[in-house]
């Protein structure tokens, strides 16, 4: 990272109590070396990791988030929480890509209680990749204020996104490869555009207007979108009675 001290990424890990946490404990007992700046939160199941936790971590300046669960088909609960965690993580990665964050800042892996060396290897690899990416936002070339706006907009939408995931994207495959294939498919891209992308833009517009009236051009410049795209959203919001146009100044404000 240039001159000065070496960049040490801030990493937050959410670990399943039954498997991955045991693997982390074994790595420590066995004195396997991995970065000491990883902070761990133990949960009973990887399926308990909510996307709100992930985006809150990024909002607080965490450079990378790790989710560690039991191997697929080896979950301690009949709900197969690790499958849910995988689906949620892949959706989060897609949202991250949309707002300009490198999706590799979120990683999910399966580690059993007896795989201490694997846990250490994964942590070392993840830390190395984060060092290559650089600090959150700065590594992507995103202005800090713009990044916070995007993260806040997504966070406000999480209850809605959960509904989309649970009701529309309710899928169950038996391999990681099939999940990856689905989340990179044209069908998922279509659903993602229709159900989530526009909502994220609208959420950002509403947050901006909470700070004061803005013109279409000002909003488009902040969000890096065309004035015509912003106009469509503003006109729809105006028809819903959520925003109003200040005729004399040609600016929009909250209704």
HELIX and SHEET records of a PDB file:
HELIX    1   1 UNK A   20  UNK A   29  1                                  10    
HELIX    2   2 UNK A   46  UNK A   48  5                                   3    
HELIX    3   3 UNK A   51  UNK A   59  1                                   9    
HELIX    4   4 UNK A   81  UNK A   98  1                                  18    
HELIX    5   5 UNK A  103  UNK A  105  5                                   3    
HELIX    6   6 UNK A  116  UNK A  133  1                                  18    
HELIX    7   7 UNK A  144  UNK A  163  1                                  20    
HELIX    8   8 UNK A  164  UNK A  168  3                                   5    
HELIX    9   9 UNK A  176  UNK A  183  1                                   8    
HELIX   10  10 UNK A  186  UNK A  192  1                                   7    
HELIX   11  11 UNK A  193  UNK A  197  3                                   5    
HELIX   12  12 UNK A  198  UNK A  210  1                                  13    
HELIX   13  13 UNK A  216  UNK A  223  1                                   8    
HELIX   14  14 UNK A  227  UNK A  239  1                                  13    
SHEET    1   A 4 UNK A  38  UNK A  43  0                                        
SHEET    2   A 4 UNK A  11  UNK A  16  1                                        
SHEET    3   A 4 UNK A  64  UNK A  69  1                                        
SHEET    4   A 4 UNK A 106  UNK A 110  1                                        
SHEET    1   B 2 UNK A 243  UNK A 246  0                                        
SHEET    2   B 2 UNK A 251  UNK A 254 -1                                        
END                                                                             
